[in-house]
Amino acid sequence: MTHTETVSATEGITLKRDFNLFSSFAFGFAFISPIVALYGIFGVALSIAGPSFWWGFLIVFGGQLLVALVFAMLVSRWPIEGSIYQWSARLGGKAFGWFAGWAYMWTLLIAMATVAIAAAGFIANVIGIENPTGVDKAWIALVVLVLGTAVNLAGRMVLKVFMIASIVAEIIGSLGLGTWLLFFHQHNSISVLFDGSAGLAPGTDYLSLSGPFLLAMVFIGFSFVGFESAGAIAEEVNEPRKNLPKAILFALIFIAVVVMYTSLALILAVPDLDAVRSGSVADPVNFTLTSQLGSQIAKPVEILFVIGFLASFLALQTSASRMIWSFARDGALPASKMLSRLSRKQRQPVGPLLITMVVGGALFLLSDVAENVYTLMLNFTSGGFFLSFLFPLVGFVVVNLRGRWRAGPFTLGKATLPLAVVALIWATFEFLNIAWPRPVYEESFLDWSIWIAVAVLSVVGTVIYLSVHKRIPVVTGLEYRMPEELLPPENLSEKEPHFS
């Protein structure tokens, strides 16, 4: 690996620093909201592995906390828009960084589309569309996409309001309901968490490579990503070297506490665990809430779910647009000159936001035409995050082994290298666990979803990289100065030629 970095690419292009510690934390929190994470994985994990799947939360959280600590050190050193792309480029060279960003960019875009489609199902129920078809969901998702883009274009203040609304929804919808269930509607003993064999076929090895516990961890992995998104808006945060490490760690820890607490409350409140394990209950969350709290609770809960999903969508779209903009600022994409421009008043990357809308609309269309496309998208989302994480983790370990790492304000001192090695081992294990082609689907090619997506993105990415790599600037050294430090403050507005 080479150790180069692009510094000149930041010259003349600055964003408004409108986010503080709380709003950057709220952004990371909303990215994968506990409501989205829990509702998305609870039913399938419970039906696959039974109540004992809950212990997987502790394992995945422990591994992700190590990754978050590494990312906190990286963002403290390099608080640059584009996070994983920029960190990886500075650790391993521009090609290494480009493919890291390419993988992360598409992970964000695909996750954005899948969250919008999932939100469409709840919105359909709220507005009275029973049993919505795929076409219904696609049209609702398209409306979400257009309105979400409008919110993002309106400015960071509007975005912050949605992020704060998401936190309020999470507190009411997750912690509030969880506490009520735990104290007043506990149906099962805590001992159910220790019975991993319950409901399994005789002879099933619970902890084997193809066993239910590791399969449940595949889905749990989706619950604890998104904390790194605070780094994607690094140049829009005040005092980023001080605030962003805290935002990354706080977001992960708070999400973990909410998800684990609420899932425990739900497990202990499920009226009939055998029915869930047998598959006769399609939606264990709704089944539990309506059984314990009455059918009148369904509509308010679905409204809270809609808020959580919409906030997650907005955070995903924002992160994807910033990743595209960071690429374009470095000349690392076709049409970079157009995509690197900022709006004059809000300093928003309008072009990248519109690109996310176009790509999202195309993914909706594909998923509507062929259901397997949606399955491929859904399967790649979780694996894509862990694949993207591997790039900066590998680079960080190599740079530390060579003795070339110089820490920023946030550091773990002598524990840095051991922690980074364990974080890399964990991320590698979880990526392979997610990507392992288990025989799950009738169409066997869907078991290879992640590897198919990786192969397609690698081929397309190689073609694009070869067409742009010569114009991506390379500057020696591992140092970085803030964009504002490169221009006299009084001349910022006059010396930003990329404004539209």
ZALOKOL-38321 format. One line per field, with one value per residue (C-alpha): residue in three letters; x, y, z. Coordinates in Angstrom, 3 decimals, padded with zeros to 6 digits. Example, Ala and Ser with C-alpha at 12.3 -4.5 7.8 and 13.67 -1.06 7.14 Angstrom:
% ZALOKOL-38321
vonu: (ALA_SER)
east: (012.300_013.670)
north: (-004.500_-001.060)
up: (007.800_007.140)
END
This chain:
% ZALOKOL-38321
vonu: (MET_THR_HIS_THR_GLU_THR_VAL_SER_ALA_THR_GLU_GLY_ILE_THR_LEU_LYS_ARG_ASP_PHE_ASN_LEU_PHE_SER_SER_PHE_ALA_PHE_GLY_PHE_ALA_PHE_ILE_SER_PRO_ILE_VAL_ALA_LEU_TYR_GLY_ILE_PHE_GLY_VAL_ALA_LEU_SER_ILE_ALA_GLY_PRO_SER_PHE_TRP_TRP_GLY_PHE_LEU_ILE_VAL_PHE_GLY_GLY_GLN_LEU_LEU_VAL_ALA_LEU_VAL_PHE_ALA_MET_LEU_VAL_SER_ARG_TRP_PRO_ILE_GLU_GLY_SER_ILE_TYR_GLN_TRP_SER_ALA_ARG_LEU_GLY_GLY_LYS_ALA_PHE_GLY_TRP_PHE_ALA_GLY_TRP_ALA_TYR_MET_TRP_THR_LEU_LEU_ILE_ALA_MET_ALA_THR_VAL_ALA_ILE_ALA_ALA_ALA_GLY_PHE_ILE_ALA_ASN_VAL_ILE_GLY_ILE_GLU_ASN_PRO_THR_GLY_VAL_ASP_LYS_ALA_TRP_ILE_ALA_LEU_VAL_VAL_LEU_VAL_LEU_GLY_THR_ALA_VAL_ASN_LEU_ALA_GLY_ARG_MET_VAL_LEU_LYS_VAL_PHE_MET_ILE_ALA_SER_ILE_VAL_ALA_GLU_ILE_ILE_GLY_SER_LEU_GLY_LEU_GLY_THR_TRP_LEU_LEU_PHE_PHE_HIS_GLN_HIS_ASN_SER_ILE_SER_VAL_LEU_PHE_ASP_GLY_SER_ALA_GLY_LEU_ALA_PRO_GLY_THR_ASP_TYR_LEU_SER_LEU_SER_GLY_PRO_PHE_LEU_LEU_ALA_MET_VAL_PHE_ILE_GLY_PHE_SER_PHE_VAL_GLY_PHE_GLU_SER_ALA_GLY_ALA_ILE_ALA_GLU_GLU_VAL_ASN_GLU_PRO_ARG_LYS_ASN_LEU_PRO_LYS_ALA_ILE_LEU_PHE_ALA_LEU_ILE_PHE_ILE_ALA_VAL_VAL_VAL_MET_TYR_THR_SER_LEU_ALA_LEU_ILE_LEU_ALA_VAL_PRO_ASP_LEU_ASP_ALA_VAL_ARG_SER_GLY_SER_VAL_ALA_ASP_PRO_VAL_ASN_PHE_THR_LEU_THR_SER_GLN_LEU_GLY_SER_GLN_ILE_ALA_LYS_PRO_VAL_GLU_ILE_LEU_PHE_VAL_ILE_GLY_PHE_LEU_ALA_SER_PHE_LEU_ALA_LEU_GLN_THR_SER_ALA_SER_ARG_MET_ILE_TRP_SER_PHE_ALA_ARG_ASP_GLY_ALA_LEU_PRO_ALA_SER_LYS_MET_LEU_SER_ARG_LEU_SER_ARG_LYS_GLN_ARG_GLN_PRO_VAL_GLY_PRO_LEU_LEU_ILE_THR_MET_VAL_VAL_GLY_GLY_ALA_LEU_PHE_LEU_LEU_SER_ASP_VAL_ALA_GLU_ASN_VAL_TYR_THR_LEU_MET_LEU_ASN_PHE_THR_SER_GLY_GLY_PHE_PHE_LEU_SER_PHE_LEU_PHE_PRO_LEU_VAL_GLY_PHE_VAL_VAL_VAL_ASN_LEU_ARG_GLY_ARG_TRP_ARG_ALA_GLY_PRO_PHE_THR_LEU_GLY_LYS_ALA_THR_LEU_PRO_LEU_ALA_VAL_VAL_ALA_LEU_ILE_TRP_ALA_THR_PHE_GLU_PHE_LEU_ASN_ILE_ALA_TRP_PRO_ARG_PRO_VAL_TYR_GLU_GLU_SER_PHE_LEU_ASP_TRP_SER_ILE_TRP_ILE_ALA_VAL_ALA_VAL_LEU_SER_VAL_VAL_GLY_THR_VAL_ILE_TYR_LEU_SER_VAL_HIS_LYS_ARG_ILE_PRO_VAL_VAL_THR_GLY_LEU_GLU_TYR_ARG_MET_PRO_GLU_GLU_LEU_LEU_PRO_PRO_GLU_ASN_LEU_SER_GLU_LYS_GLU_PRO_HIS_PHE_SER)
east: (000.000_001.066_000.490_-000.828_-003.543_-005.464_-005.218_-005.529_-008.946_-010.398_-009.232_-011.908_-014.910_-016.385_-019.689_-021.621_-020.895_-024.474_-024.301_-023.174_-022.481_-026.155_-027.308_-024.435_-025.319_-028.984_-027.911_-026.035_-028.883_-031.507_-029.381_-030.297_-032.978_-033.727_-037.304_-036.054_-033.357_-035.574_-038.671_-036.554_-034.838_-036.878_-039.437_-037.025_-034.368_-036.950_-038.462_-035.036_-033.221_-035.838_-035.530_-031.856_-031.055_-031.047_-027.492_-026.385_-027.052_-024.314_-021.810_-022.493_-022.500_-019.133_-017.597_-019.123_-017.940_-014.361_-015.004_-016.561_-013.490_-011.254_-013.535_-013.548_-009.750_-009.893_-012.460_-010.501_-007.470_-009.297_-012.697_-013.450_-016.719_-016.895_-015.618_-014.773_-013.639_-011.372_-009.965_-009.178_-007.514_-005.201_-004.374_-003.949_-003.715_-006.239_-007.216_-007.775_-009.813_-011.793_-013.063_-013.842_-015.959_-017.518_-018.687_-019.967_-021.701_-023.749_-024.451_-025.947_-027.960_-029.361_-030.086_-031.876_-034.106_-034.910_-035.790_-038.091_-039.892_-040.214_-041.571_-044.091_-045.711_-046.339_-047.496_-049.974_-051.456_-051.640_-053.491_-055.873_-054.479_-054.935_-052.639_-050.692_-049.300_-045.720_-046.812_-048.542_-045.380_-043.213_-045.352_-045.442_-041.677_-041.250_-043.261_-041.054_-037.985_-039.161_-040.306_-037.150_-035.021_-036.995_-036.368_-032.655_-032.511_-034.377_-031.329_-029.742_-032.135_-035.102_-033.039_-032.157_-035.854_-036.580_-033.647_-034.878_-038.417_-036.924_-035.313_-038.620_-040.377_-037.735_-038.057_-041.848_-042.027_-039.147_-038.272_-041.823_-043.530_-040.707_-040.989_-044.778_-044.516_-041.726_-043.487_-047.131_-047.327_-044.564_-045.789_-042.575_-039.868_-036.351_-035.295_-036.523_-033.346_-031.287_-033.226_-031.595_-033.018_-036.664_-038.663_-035.689_-035.724_-034.048_-030.313_-029.994_-026.708_-027.670_-024.162_-022.860_-021.720_-025.087_-026.987_-029.702_-027.638_-025.083_-027.892_-029.682_-026.432_-026.591_-029.735_-028.573_-025.587_-027.999_-029.021_-025.590_-024.433_-024.923_-022.838_-020.129_-022.508_-021.615_-018.263_-020.003_-021.038_-017.726_-017.203_-020.683_-020.026_-018.602_-015.363_-015.397_-012.223_-013.793_-017.444_-017.437_-015.688_-018.272_-021.141_-020.024_-019.656_-022.792_-024.932_-023.810_-024.153_-027.569_-028.883_-027.598_-029.235_-032.599_-032.609_-031.535_-033.903_-036.928_-036.254_-035.973_-039.317_-040.905_-039.496_-040.834_-044.238_-044.834_-048.066_-047.192_-043.529_-044.320_-046.606_-043.819_-041.259_-043.614_-044.102_-047.841_-047.315_-045.980_-045.388_-044.380_-044.113_-047.643_-048.927_-047.438_-048.548_-052.125_-052.443_-051.099_-052.242_-055.258_-055.825_-056.216_-052.469_-051.629_-052.235_-050.233_-047.356_-047.347_-047.175_-044.104_-042.630_-043.234_-041.358_-038.455_-038.262_-038.505_-035.728_-033.576_-034.276_-033.259_-030.020_-029.187_-029.892_-027.793_-024.871_-025.081_-025.149_-022.123_-020.226_-020.941_-019.963_-016.708_-015.850_-016.719_-014.651_-011.640_-012.533_-013.164_-016.457_-017.682_-019.250_-017.311_-017.313_-021.093_-021.464_-018.974_-020.916_-022.692_-025.806_-024.906_-027.099_-027.303_-024.025_-025.833_-024.581_-027.636_-026.310_-025.526_-028.908_-030.640_-028.490_-029.680_-033.266_-032.698_-030.889_-033.507_-036.306_-034.517_-034.109_-037.823_-038.665_-036.351_-037.679_-041.232_-040.459_-038.539_-039.077_-035.675_-034.013_-035.490_-034.239_-030.762_-030.858_-032.024_-029.379_-026.558_-027.378_-026.011_-023.094_-022.228_-021.723_-019.319_-017.465_-017.018_-015.811_-013.055_-011.197_-010.345_-009.806_-007.253_-005.533_-005.485_-003.922_-001.252_-000.313_-000.041_002.072_004.443_004.634_003.294_000.122_-000.006_-003.141_-005.545_-007.082_-009.009_-006.673_-006.469_-002.699_-000.953_-004.267_-004.739_-003.102_-004.497_-007.966_-007.722_-006.613_-009.536_-011.923_-010.617_-011.034_-014.580_-015.592_-014.090_-015.979_-019.303_-018.931_-018.226_-021.100_-023.463_-022.128_-021.999_-024.201_-026.532_-029.366_-032.153_-033.990_-035.715_-033.700_-030.181_-028.562_-030.172_-028.042_-025.079_-026.664_-023.787_-021.087_-023.092_-023.496_-019.783_-018.801_-021.073_-019.940_-016.279_-016.530_-018.474_-016.275_-013.067_-014.279_-015.209_-012.033_-009.815_-011.604_-011.061_-008.002_-005.516_-007.266_-007.591_-004.923_-002.259_-000.337_002.291_002.065_-000.602_-001.369_-004.645_-005.800_-009.415_-010.921_-011.300_-007.589_-006.758_-008.505_-008.497_-011.874_-012.662_-012.259_-014.255_-017.223_-015.076_-012.783_-015.245_-015.433_-017.422_-020.540_-023.426)
north: (000.000_003.534_006.282_009.268_011.810_014.374_017.761_020.094_018.631_020.491_023.891_026.412_024.238_024.536_023.572_025.306_024.025_023.922_020.707_020.503_017.485_016.748_017.116_014.983_012.350_012.601_012.092_008.882_007.737_008.298_006.640_003.177_004.053_001.503_001.293_000.407_-001.936_-003.741_-004.076_-005.127_-008.043_-009.017_-011.286_-013.164_-013.574_-014.804_-017.292_-018.602_-018.861_-018.420_-016.102_-017.015_-014.894_-011.952_-012.822_-012.102_-008.426_-008.414_-010.121_-007.863_-004.750_-005.718_-006.192_-003.015_-001.011_-001.944_-000.805_002.421_003.139_002.769_005.037_007.558_007.709_008.058_010.859_012.624_012.569_013.208_014.918_014.956_014.682_011.206_009.332_005.765_006.882_009.624_007.599_004.621_006.810_008.334_004.948_002.877_005.104_006.495_003.184_001.535_004.505_004.762_001.181_001.590_004.620_002.902_-000.010_002.330_004.640_001.801_000.362_003.708_004.063_000.541_000.875_004.175_002.453_-000.542_001.702_003.798_000.667_-000.613_002.776_002.610_-000.454_001.387_004.538_002.468_001.075_004.528_006.043_003.105_000.992_-002.602_-005.286_-002.879_-004.386_-004.035_-001.306_000.576_000.424_001.528_004.624_005.525_005.010_007.322_010.021_009.511_009.862_013.109_014.698_013.531_015.136_018.365_018.272_017.747_020.587_022.889_023.008_021.515_023.174_021.271_018.090_018.601_018.988_015.595_014.005_015.344_014.145_010.725_010.654_011.625_008.868_006.367_007.287_006.914_004.038_001.955_002.831_003.822_000.765_-001.480_-000.257_-000.651_-004.212_-005.144_-003.978_-004.681_-007.333_-009.844_-013.233_-015.284_-015.983_-014.651_-018.305_-018.432_-016.542_-019.598_-022.258_-022.272_-025.638_-024.663_-025.365_-026.709_-029.956_-032.852_-032.984_-029.316_-027.822_-024.370_-022.927_-024.621_-022.713_-023.292_-023.188_-020.725_-018.556_-017.453_-016.973_-014.704_-012.724_-012.032_-009.985_-008.531_-007.051_-004.667_-003.235_-001.862_-000.040_003.634_005.052_005.854_008.171_011.055_011.084_011.419_014.984_015.829_019.161_020.313_019.799_022.405_021.363_018.001_016.584_017.040_016.297_013.536_010.799_011.380_011.389_008.068_006.328_007.843_006.885_003.246_002.885_004.551_002.479_-000.700_000.114_000.929_-002.110_-004.599_-003.215_-003.111_-006.528_-008.037_-006.493_-007.853_-011.366_-011.532_-010.205_-012.516_-014.380_-017.540_-018.194_-021.591_-019.940_-017.531_-020.313_-022.419_-019.542_-019.213_-015.635_-013.510_-010.320_-011.013_-007.300_-006.470_-009.759_-008.933_-005.307_-005.991_-009.019_-007.207_-003.617_-004.016_-003.360_000.379_000.624_-000.442_002.883_005.122_002.629_002.545_006.363_006.199_003.573_005.880_008.716_006.417_005.051_008.517_009.886_006.878_007.462_011.129_010.279_007.617_009.981_012.727_010.336_009.003_012.524_013.571_010.491_011.302_014.942_013.938_011.745_014.528_017.115_014.862_014.439_010.762_010.385_011.177_014.669_015.627_019.319_019.441_017.125_019.072_022.344_023.676_025.830_029.440_030.056_026.716_025.288_022.048_019.455_019.722_017.506_014.527_014.834_014.689_011.698_009.825_010.550_009.234_006.107_005.472_005.755_003.305_000.803_001.101_000.370_-002.642_-004.046_-003.662_-005.365_-008.246_-009.236_-010.926_-007.536_-006.329_-009.502_-008.912_-005.314_-006.328_-009.023_-006.757_-003.926_-005.470_-007.188_-003.988_-002.084_-004.668_-004.931_-001.145_-001.245_-003.686_-001.154_001.437_-001.311_-003.085_000.207_001.276_-002.005_-001.895_001.731_000.946_-002.151_-000.003_002.537_005.355_006.209_009.588_009.994_012.915_014.309_011.065_008.128_004.877_005.028_001.666_-000.187_001.130_-001.689_-004.652_-003.139_-002.501_-006.077_-007.526_-005.089_-006.271_-009.931_-009.227_-007.329_-010.061_-012.758_-010.914_-010.109_-013.781_-014.817_-012.493_-013.403_-017.171_-018.830_-020.731_-022.654_-020.230_-019.428_-021.592_-019.824_-020.872_-017.842_-015.650_-017.460_-015.873_-012.392_-010.561_-012.148_-011.442_-007.787_-007.527_-008.996_-006.628_-003.563_-004.588_-004.862_-001.615_000.141_-000.935_000.492_003.824_004.034_003.480_006.330_008.851_007.779_010.005_013.180_012.194_014.350_012.702_014.525_012.840_012.617_011.705_015.212_017.019_020.564_021.622_023.174_026.529_026.505_026.534_029.860_033.224_033.448_036.882_035.586_032.367_033.581_035.088_032.063_029.217_028.799_025.563_027.257_027.174)
up: (000.000_-000.576_001.932_000.101_000.611_-001.337_000.301_-002.649_-003.440_-000.482_-001.644_-002.491_-001.611_001.857_003.397_006.144_009.632_010.877_012.932_016.574_018.793_019.446_015.835_014.525_017.137_016.081_012.469_013.287_015.529_012.823_010.117_011.385_013.880_016.617_015.320_011.820_013.118_015.619_013.446_010.495_012.248_015.326_013.676_011.438_014.173_016.696_014.255_013.189_016.511_019.212_022.222_022.641_019.582_022.038_023.117_019.568_020.270_022.906_020.603_017.615_019.788_021.291_017.847_016.458_019.461_018.518_014.939_016.226_018.363_015.302_013.276_016.134_015.900_012.114_012.123_014.858_012.570_009.290_009.764_006.038_004.143_002.666_005.759_004.664_001.207_002.511_005.415_003.179_000.533_003.132_004.620_001.482_-001.580_-004.023_-005.689_-002.313_-001.139_-004.372_-004.183_-000.470_-001.287_-004.290_-002.139_000.578_-001.904_-003.366_000.060_001.068_-002.147_-001.934_001.801_001.071_-001.487_000.724_003.694_001.474_000.265_003.840_004.949_002.103_003.683_006.954_005.193_003.177_006.394_007.996_005.032_004.769_001.923_003.057_001.641_-000.615_-003.795_-004.935_-007.335_-004.490_-002.398_-005.308_-005.931_-002.227_-002.009_-004.996_-003.202_-000.122_-002.335_-003.963_-000.697_001.091_-001.597_-001.166_002.597_002.047_-000.475_001.944_004.202_007.265_009.716_008.273_008.313_011.974_012.862_011.289_013.133_016.483_015.675_015.065_018.509_020.142_018.177_019.258_022.923_022.809_020.362_021.685_025.261_026.251_024.816_025.983_029.564_029.559_028.242_030.613_033.761_032.980_030.252_030.900_029.706_029.578_032.112_031.628_031.378_027.746_026.794_027.774_025.859_022.443_021.413_021.854_018.710_016.719_014.809_016.664_016.027_015.032_016.220_017.499_017.306_014.150_011.074_009.430_012.707_013.691_016.052_013.451_010.940_013.418_013.796_010.056_010.635_013.944_012.111_010.385_013.778_014.598_011.486_010.756_013.592_011.042_009.175_011.486_009.689_006.319_007.271_008.969_007.222_008.274_012.005_014.368_016.101_014.289_015.827_019.244_018.490_015.877_017.901_020.634_018.125_016.592_019.956_021.520_018.502_018.578_022.348_022.502_019.581_021.232_024.569_022.971_020.659_023.330_025.963_023.669_022.142_025.631_026.577_023.381_023.891_027.427_026.274_023.262_024.081_022.133_021.367_019.835_017.267_016.331_016.019_013.884_011.447_011.986_013.215_010.362_012.375_016.005_016.879_015.754_017.207_020.618_020.704_019.628_021.925_024.965_024.354_022.067_018.380_018.988_019.601_016.047_014.290_016.707_016.667_012.871_012.803_015.059_012.738_009.757_011.508_012.293_008.749_007.170_009.385_008.514_004.821_005.080_006.886_004.299_001.404_003.009_003.564_000.002_-001.468_000.616_-000.478_-004.132_-003.548_-001.836_-004.830_-007.256_-005.389_-005.984_-009.665_-008.952_-010.876_-014.372_-014.508_-011.379_-012.200_-012.140_-009.138_-006.997_-007.158_-004.096_-003.976_-003.298_-000.236_001.554_000.222_-000.502_-003.042_-005.294_-008.088_-005.826_-004.102_-007.479_-008.439_-005.333_-006.369_-009.890_-008.702_-006.018_-008.582_-010.881_-008.028_-007.194_-010.818_-010.941_-007.668_-008.958_-012.268_-010.673_-007.039_-006.965_-007.446_-004.157_-002.437_-003.874_-002.648_000.822_001.153_-000.002_002.385_005.578_003.838_001.990_005.225_006.616_003.300_003.334_006.952_006.019_003.850_006.534_009.120_006.929_006.103_009.748_010.904_008.165_008.901_012.615_011.984_009.927_012.742_010.602_012.497_014.234_016.299_016.363_019.554_020.186_020.760_022.704_023.055_023.353_023.027_019.480_017.514_019.511_019.410_015.664_014.966_016.922_015.184_011.795_012.772_013.935_010.779_008.568_010.482_010.308_006.615_005.828_008.097_006.213_002.760_003.385_000.713_003.030_001.310_002.240_-001.009_-003.588_-006.296_-005.355_-006.987_-004.294_-001.700_-003.495_-003.498_-001.848_-003.984_-007.149_-006.112_-005.239_-008.624_-010.576_-008.601_-008.979_-012.758_-013.196_-010.632_-012.379_-015.681_-014.069_-011.980_-015.018_-016.769_-013.944_-011.942_-013.757_-012.640_-008.961_-007.252_-005.117_-002.386_-000.255_003.497_006.036_007.203_006.708_007.254_007.664_004.496_006.291_007.125_003.420_002.737_004.515_006.363_004.946_001.391_001.577_-000.437_-003.191_-003.580_-003.969_-007.770_-007.588_-006.220_-008.651)
END
